[in-house]
Structures are given as structure tokens and as C-alpha cells.
Amino acid sequence: MNPENMTPEQMAAMAKQQCIFCQIASGKVASKKVYEDEHVVAVLDINPANPGHILLITKEHYVVMPQIPDDVVAHIGMVTKGLSHAVLRALKAQGTTIFVANGVTAGQRAQHFMLHIIPRMEKDGVAIDYPEHEISDADYKKIHTALRAGVAKALGQMEGLEEETAAEEEMIEEAEEKVAEKEEEEKESEAEEEEVEEAEEEAEDEEVSLEAMATKPKKKKKKAKKKAKKKEEEPEEEVDEERQKLDDVSSFLIQ
């Protein structure tokens, strides 16, 4: 049968027939069950993160949590609480890690909803970690506003939301203005620092040129002194020569 011509009910039935976890839940595929009721079945993971790793699977074929009816989701929560308590007592675990990979991007591998319950021990090497990123106040408030509206719509709490949203939007605008002011102050501060640096560089250049100017006159003065001294010495030599000539003439006349 062509999937394009199938009704939603027929497509759901086909997906259920092809889903290995639906077959596990129905007992057509063997598994190590630890719990079962009309809505869910809990089995041991065949590739556990730690020994005692449990997969809690819905008997109906649901791909992601939003598809599950509210009463079944509530039931899943109650069963999860009991299974976690049992793991702590029966396996002497020091804790449990409980999570759902909701969608392929979140790491979901099978197209069937399941909840993981993993026994934990100190230094067991199981790395379920996530990075921590910084976020601006403006973005933080935008996300909060968007989520509040989404949560209110999903959980039927729309009353009074418009007033809260308006107040939060006003706060966001104020936060954005503060961010803009801070950025402007930082730019002005950077510009002032650049001006100070340029002024300091110019002052250093002026000091160097003044030093050079102060050095040159000294050299000229030295040269002038040398010339003056030379001129002072030259007349004395000329006088001595004249005296010598007069002495020679005098001695000649005396003879």
C-alpha cells in the first residue's frame, strides 16, 4: 500500500508493526522485563551505560513526548519514581540519572518514546554532561518571555499573561537600552584612550626634537669658540713676527 494514500490510522498501524520497541512492549521480541502495566513496560537495556540501566517504554507507539496523552505522561512519572527508588535499594546505587532524548537532534535513536533510568555510582565514568554558556540580560529576558507565553498556552494559563508580557517587554527594552549605553561608553572610553596614546606619542616626539634642537646650538657654540680662539691666537703670532723683524732691523742699524 502506498503511504501517500494511507489514512493516519493506517500509517500509525504500519509504524507500530515496524517498530522494534512496539514488538518488545507487546512481547513479540524477547526482553528482560522488570515492570509492566496497561500503559508501559520497563526492560533492561541490552547496551547499558551502567548495569541495571532501565528503558521505560510506552505500549502505544508514540515518537516524542508531546504526542503522549496527559494521563499517560502522569502515569509515566509515577512509574519512573518507583523504578528509581527500586534501583537505589536493590542495586545499592548512590543515585540515578533519568532522562528522555526527545527528538533526533536531542540524541534520540529509535522512533519510539522511551525514558532512561541509569543507576549511578561515584566515579562510574558515565558522562552525561552539557556545556555552560553565558547569555546577555536582554537575551535572557527575551527567552523568558517567549517561554512564558508558550508554557501558558500549552498548560492553559493565559489569564494575566498579557500584562506580564507587556511588563517583561518593557524590562527588555530597558535592558537593551542599558546594553547600548554601556557599549557607547566603552567606545567613548576606547576613543579617549586612543587620544591619550596619540598625545603621549606626540609629546615624546616633541621631546626628542627639542633635545635635538638643544644639542645643535651647543655644537655651533663650540665651533664658534674654536674659531674665536684661533683668531685670538693668530694676531699674537703676527705680533711676534713683527717684533722679530724690528729686532732684526735694530741689530742691523746698531752694527
C-alpha positions as CSV (number, residue, x, y, z in Angstrom):
1,M,0.0,0.0,0.0
2,N,1.3,3.4,-1.0
3,P,1.9,5.6,2.2
4,E,0.6,8.6,0.4
5,N,-2.9,7.0,0.1
6,M,-3.0,5.8,3.7
7,T,-5.1,7.3,6.5
8,P,-3.4,8.5,9.7
9,E,-4.7,5.4,11.5
10,Q,-3.2,3.1,8.8
11,M,0.1,4.9,9.0
12,A,0.1,4.5,12.8
13,A,-0.6,0.8,12.5
14,M,2.2,0.3,10.0
15,A,4.7,2.3,12.1
16,K,3.7,0.1,15.1
17,Q,4.2,-3.1,13.1
18,Q,7.7,-2.0,12.0
19,C,8.8,-0.6,15.4
20,I,11.1,-3.0,17.4
21,F,10.1,-1.3,20.7
22,C,6.4,-1.9,20.0
23,Q,7.3,-5.5,19.5
24,I,9.2,-5.6,22.7
25,A,6.3,-3.9,24.5
26,S,3.9,-6.5,23.1
27,G,6.1,-9.4,24.0
28,K,6.8,-10.4,20.3
29,V,10.5,-9.8,20.9
30,A,12.2,-11.2,24.0
31,S,13.4,-8.8,26.6
32,K,14.3,-8.7,30.3
33,K,11.2,-7.0,31.7
34,V,11.3,-5.6,35.2
35,Y,7.9,-3.9,35.2
36,E,4.7,-3.9,33.1
37,D,1.2,-2.4,33.3
38,E,-1.5,-1.4,30.8
39,H,0.4,1.7,29.6
40,V,4.1,1.0,29.9
41,V,6.8,-1.7,30.1
42,A,10.2,-1.4,31.7
43,V,13.1,-3.5,30.3
44,L,16.8,-3.8,30.9
45,D,18.9,-2.0,28.2
46,I,21.0,-4.6,26.3
47,N,23.8,-2.0,25.9
48,P,23.6,-0.3,29.4
49,A,25.5,2.8,30.4
50,N,25.8,1.1,33.8
51,P,24.5,-2.3,35.0
52,G,20.8,-2.0,35.8
53,H,20.1,0.6,33.1
54,I,16.3,0.6,32.5
55,L,14.3,1.7,29.5
56,L,10.7,2.6,30.3
57,I,8.7,2.3,27.0
58,T,5.1,3.2,26.2
59,K,2.9,0.3,24.9
60,E,1.3,2.6,22.3
61,H,3.5,3.9,19.6
62,Y,4.5,7.5,20.4
63,V,7.6,9.0,18.8
64,V,8.1,12.0,21.2
65,M,6.6,13.1,24.5
66,P,4.2,15.8,23.1
67,Q,2.3,13.1,21.4
68,I,1.5,11.2,24.6
69,P,-1.8,11.9,26.4
70,D,-1.6,13.8,29.7
71,D,-2.8,11.0,31.8
72,V,-0.2,8.6,30.3
73,V,2.5,11.2,30.9
74,A,1.4,11.5,34.6
75,H,1.5,7.7,34.8
76,I,5.0,7.5,33.3
77,G,6.1,10.0,36.0
78,M,4.7,7.8,38.8
79,V,6.3,4.6,37.4
80,T,9.6,6.4,37.0
81,K,9.6,7.4,40.6
82,G,9.0,3.8,41.7
83,L,11.7,2.4,39.4
84,S,14.3,4.9,40.5
85,H,13.5,4.0,44.2
86,A,13.9,0.3,43.4
87,V,17.2,0.8,41.6
88,L,18.6,2.7,44.6
89,R,17.5,-0.1,47.0
90,A,18.0,-3.3,45.0
91,L,21.3,-2.3,43.4
92,K,22.7,-0.2,46.2
93,A,23.1,2.6,43.7
94,Q,24.2,6.0,45.0
95,G,21.9,7.9,42.6
96,T,20.1,7.7,39.3
97,T,20.3,9.7,36.1
98,I,16.8,10.0,34.5
99,F,16.4,11.5,31.0
100,V,14.5,11.4,27.7
101,A,16.1,12.0,24.3
102,N,13.2,13.9,22.8
103,G,13.9,14.1,19.0
104,V,16.8,13.2,16.8
105,T,18.7,16.4,17.4
106,A,18.5,15.6,21.2
107,G,20.1,12.2,20.6
108,Q,17.0,10.1,20.1
109,R,18.0,7.0,18.1
110,A,14.8,5.0,18.0
111,Q,11.5,6.4,16.7
112,H,9.7,5.3,19.8
113,F,9.4,7.3,23.1
114,M,11.4,5.9,26.0
115,L,12.7,7.1,29.3
116,H,16.1,6.1,30.6
117,I,16.8,5.3,34.3
118,I,20.5,4.8,34.9
119,P,22.0,3.6,38.3
120,R,24.9,5.8,39.3
121,M,27.9,5.2,41.4
122,E,30.7,7.6,42.3
123,K,33.4,7.8,39.6
124,D,31.5,5.3,37.3
125,G,32.7,7.1,34.2
126,V,29.2,7.8,32.8
127,A,29.5,11.2,31.2
128,I,26.1,12.9,30.8
129,D,27.3,16.5,30.7
130,Y,26.5,19.7,28.9
131,P,28.4,23.0,28.4
132,E,27.6,26.2,30.3
133,H,27.3,29.3,28.1
134,E,27.0,33.0,29.2
135,I,23.9,34.9,28.0
136,S,23.2,38.6,28.0
137,D,20.4,40.0,30.2
138,A,18.5,41.1,27.1
139,D,18.6,37.7,25.5
140,Y,17.8,36.0,28.9
141,K,14.6,38.1,29.3
142,K,13.6,37.6,25.6
143,I,13.8,33.8,26.1
144,H,11.9,34.0,29.4
145,T,9.1,36.0,27.8
146,A,8.9,33.6,24.8
147,L,8.8,30.5,27.1
148,R,6.2,32.0,29.5
149,A,3.9,32.6,26.5
150,G,4.5,29.1,25.2
151,V,4.1,27.4,28.6
152,A,0.9,29.4,29.3
153,K,-0.6,28.3,26.0
154,A,0.4,24.7,26.4
155,L,-0.8,24.4,30.1
156,G,-3.8,26.7,29.9
157,Q,-2.5,29.6,32.0
158,M,-3.2,32.5,29.6
159,E,-5.0,34.7,32.2
160,G,-3.0,37.7,33.2
161,L,-0.2,36.7,30.7
162,E,-0.7,39.8,28.5
163,E,0.0,42.2,31.4
164,E,3.1,40.2,32.5
165,T,4.3,40.0,28.9
166,A,4.0,43.8,28.4
167,A,5.9,44.4,31.7
168,E,8.6,42.0,30.7
169,E,8.9,43.6,27.2
170,E,9.3,46.9,28.9
171,M,12.1,45.5,31.0
172,I,13.7,44.0,27.9
173,E,13.7,47.4,26.2
174,E,15.3,49.0,29.3
175,A,17.9,46.2,29.4
176,E,18.7,46.7,25.7
177,E,19.0,50.5,26.2
178,K,21.4,49.9,29.1
179,V,23.4,47.5,26.9
180,A,23.5,50.1,24.1
181,E,24.6,52.8,26.6
182,K,27.3,50.5,28.0
183,E,28.6,49.8,24.5
184,E,28.6,53.5,23.7
185,E,30.5,54.3,26.9
186,E,33.1,51.6,26.0
187,K,33.5,53.1,22.6
188,E,34.0,56.5,24.0
189,S,36.4,55.2,26.6
190,E,38.4,53.4,23.8
191,A,38.4,56.6,21.7
192,E,39.7,58.6,24.8
193,E,42.4,56.0,25.4
194,E,43.5,56.3,21.7
195,E,43.6,60.1,22.0
196,V,45.7,59.9,25.2
197,E,48.1,57.4,23.5
198,E,48.4,59.7,20.4
199,A,49.0,62.7,22.7
200,E,51.7,60.8,24.6
201,E,53.4,59.8,21.3
202,E,53.3,63.4,20.1
203,A,54.8,64.6,23.4
204,E,57.6,62.0,23.1
205,D,58.3,63.2,19.5
206,E,58.4,66.8,20.7
207,E,60.8,65.9,23.5
208,V,63.1,64.2,21.0
209,S,63.0,67.1,18.6
210,L,63.6,69.6,21.5
211,E,66.6,67.6,22.6
212,A,67.9,67.6,19.0
213,M,67.5,71.4,18.8
214,A,69.2,71.9,22.2
215,T,72.1,69.8,21.0
216,K,72.8,71.6,17.8
217,P,73.4,75.1,19.2
218,K,75.9,73.6,21.6
219,K,77.9,72.3,18.7
220,K,77.7,75.7,17.0
221,K,78.8,77.4,20.1
222,K,81.8,75.0,20.4
223,K,82.7,75.7,16.8
224,A,82.4,79.5,17.4
225,K,84.6,79.3,20.4
226,K,87.2,77.4,18.4
227,K,87.1,80.0,15.7
228,A,87.4,82.8,18.2
229,K,90.3,81.1,20.0
230,K,92.0,80.6,16.6
231,K,91.5,84.3,15.8
232,E,92.9,85.3,19.2
233,E,96.0,83.1,18.6
234,E,96.6,84.4,15.0
235,P,97.2,88.1,16.0
236,E,99.7,87.1,18.7
237,E,101.7,85.1,16.1
238,E,101.6,88.2,13.7
239,V,102.8,90.5,16.5
240,D,105.7,88.1,17.3
241,E,106.7,88.1,13.6
242,E,106.7,92.0,13.5
243,R,108.7,92.2,16.7
244,Q,111.2,89.8,15.2
245,K,111.5,92.0,12.1
246,L,112.0,95.1,14.3
247,D,114.7,93.3,16.3
248,D,116.5,92.3,13.1
249,V,116.3,95.9,11.7
250,S,117.5,97.3,15.1
251,S,120.5,95.0,15.2
252,F,121.5,95.9,11.7
253,L,121.4,99.6,12.4
254,I,123.4,99.2,15.6
255,Q,126.1,97.5,13.6
